[in-house]
């Protein structure tokens, strides 16, 4: 058994799949580097993420899989579950090594795992769409902090862009420390500098950052968010740093871009 250690990125995982064919590795265990503990027994292959290799694997999967399964594959990656990396690696091999349509064989363990994980991620996506509540800041931007179980921000961007097309908003994932910013024209990935002050008991943001009409509304919603166990109150400075759209290139709905 050889262990493939990759950087945790989607491109890194695709590169690992490419390397396994190039090196003719048969029994492979896949793990991201932050969880890897080198052992005395067994070999490690350190995967060097390669955009060209990753693109070749993704294009190959697109030729073998219908669009809905391409999305399931990517949703499974967004789950960030450690075991999902192995499932996706095994699934890709199963798809490449068999005739087109192999994804319909739910008797295969990796096919079933990808399908089930995709359902879990989609449930979280729908939950975020239902429970996200914006709070207006003093500079007119609507802000919503979230801490989803899975990395669903890439999956909800289009929904909120269409639904709130007439207002600037930020949806920020506190757990993963990045967010989405809609500037009335397009949605971009951002980072925000947070300040570690005592949390306000009446709003998600410090009082000086909140619109004067928001205090009572925020108080009512705080009670609701506590009852649904969604940690939402956090102080912040609205200092935005734009980051690359690292996820969207693999979303089916974005592939025409």
N, C-alpha and C positions, 0 to 999 in steps of 0.2 A: 504494500500500500504506500503510495506516495502522496504527500500533502501539498496541495497547491495553495500558496499564501498570496492573497491579492489585497489591494488597498481599500476594498469596500465599495468602490465605485461601480456603476453599471458597466462602464467601458472596461474596467478591470476584470469583471466577471466574464464578459464576452471574450476578452483577451485570453483568459484562462481556458475557455472552451477551445479557442484557436490553438493554443499551445498544446493542449492534450492530443489533438490530432497531429500536429506537426511533430511532436515528440513520441507519438504512438504510445502514450500512457494508457494503460488499461484500467487499473484500479486506482481511482483518484478520490481523495478526500479534499473538499474545498472549504477554506476558512478565511475570514478577513483578518488582516494583520493585527488589529487591536485585540483580538481574542486568541491569537496564536501564542502557544507556549511550546517552544522547541523542546523536543524529547530526545532521548538517547537512542531510541529505536525508530527506524524509518527514515525516509528521505524527505527533504523539503525542496519544493521548487518555488522560488520567489518569482511571482508573475510581475513583469514590468508592463504596466498599462500602455497599450499602443493603439492609437486612434484608428490606424489603418486596419489592423487586425480586427478590432472591435467592429468597425464598419462592415467588414467582409462577413463576419459571423451574423450580424444583424440583418444584412441584406439577404443572406442565405436563409435565415429563419423566416423572413418576409415572403420568400418564394415558396416556402413549404407550409406556412401557416396562414389561415384566413385572418382578416383584420381583428376579429373578436378575440382570437387566441394570441395574437401579437399583444393586444392590450392586457390579456390575462397574464402573460409572461411578465410584462413590465409592472403590472400591479403587484404581482408576487414579489418582485424585487423591492418595491416601495414598502412592503410590509416590514422590511429590515429585520425579519426573524433570522437568526443565524442558520437554522436548518433549511431555510428557503434557498440559500445559496447552493446547497447541495442538491436540493430538489430541481432547481433551474438548470444546474449543470447536467444532471442525469436526464432531465426532460429534453434538453437540447440535443444530447447524444441520441436519445431515443427517436427524436424527430428526424435528425440527419441520417440515421442508420436504417430508417424504414421508409416504405413508400409514402407518398403524400396521403394525408388523412389519418395518420397514426394518432393524432391528438384525440380522436374519437374513441380510442380504446381505454375506457375507464378502469379496465382490469390492470393497467400498468400503474405502479405505485407513484411514479413521478407525475403522470398525467392527473391522477386523483389529487395529489398534494397541491399542484398548481391550481387546479380548479377550486379546491376548498379554501386555499389562502386568498385567492382572488375574491371569493365571496365575502370573506372577513374584511378585506380592505374596502370593498364596495359598501358594506354595511357602515363602516366608519366614515366613508365619504358622504353617504346620505345623512348620517348623524350630524356631521359638521354643517352640511347645507341647512339642516333644520334648526340647529341650536346656536349658530354663530349670531351674535348680537353686536352691532356697532355702537360705539360711543363717540360723540362729536368732540374733537379737541378744539382748543381755543384758536387754532389757526385754520379751522374749517375742514380738517381732514377727519374722516370717520375711521376709528381704530377698533380692531377686535383681536384680542389675544386668544390663542387656543393651545391646547396640549394634547393632540390626538395620539391614539395608540400607534397609528401608522403614519407614514409620511404622505398625507393625502393632499397637501397644498397643490401639487401639479394637477390633481384631478378635479379641483373645484374652481380653478381660476376662471375658466370660460363661463361657468354658471353665474358667478358673482359679477363678472364684467358685464354680462348681458342684463342681469337683474338690477344692478345699481350703476347704470351707464352714465347717469347725470351727476354723480358725486365722486369726489376723490376718496379713496379708502385704502386702508392697510389691514391685511390679515396676517398676523404674526405668530409663528410657531415658536413658543417659548422653549420647548424641549430641544428643538433642532437649531434654534438661533438663526433663523432666516424667515423672511416673509414675502408677501406679495404687495406691491404698491400699484394702484391704478390711478393714473394722472389725467383722466378724462380722454386719453387717446389710446394708451396701451397699458398692459400689465407687465411689470418688471419685478425681478427678484431683488430683494434688498436685505441689508442687515441694519439693525437699530442699536445704538448705544444705550444700554439700560443703566440706571443708577440704583444702587442698593440702599434705598430708604425704607422706613417703616411703611407697610402697606396702608393705604387709606381704608377706612371702614365704610366709606360711603360711595366710592367710585373706583373704577379700574385704574385711573390715572391720577397724578397729583392734582389738587384743586386748581392750581394755577394753570394747568394744561387743559382743563375741562371747560367747555362752553357753559355759560351761566345757566342755561336752560336744562342742563343735563343732570344736575345734582339729584333731584327727586326721582327722576326716571332711573338714574343709576342705582339709587338706593333700593328701589323695587326690584330691579333686575339682579342686584347682588344677592338678595334673598333667594331668588329663583335659581341662580347659578349655584349657590351653596347647596340647595336641595337636590340638584342634579349632579353634584360632585364634579363640577368642572372648574378647576382652579383658574381664575380669570383675572384676579386683581394683581397688578404689578406696576410699579412706578417706572417711568421711562423719560428719556430725553428724545425728542424727535429729530435725531441726527441720522440721516439715511446714507447708506453706502450701497451702491448698486453692485450686484454680483452676476456672474454669467447665468444664462438660462440652462443650467446643467441637466435638467430633467426633460424639458418640454420636447426636445427633438425626437423622443421615442414614443410620444403619445400619438395614438392613431389620428386624433382630431387635428394634430398639428403637422401631419406629414406632408400636407400640401404646401407648407411654407418653405 
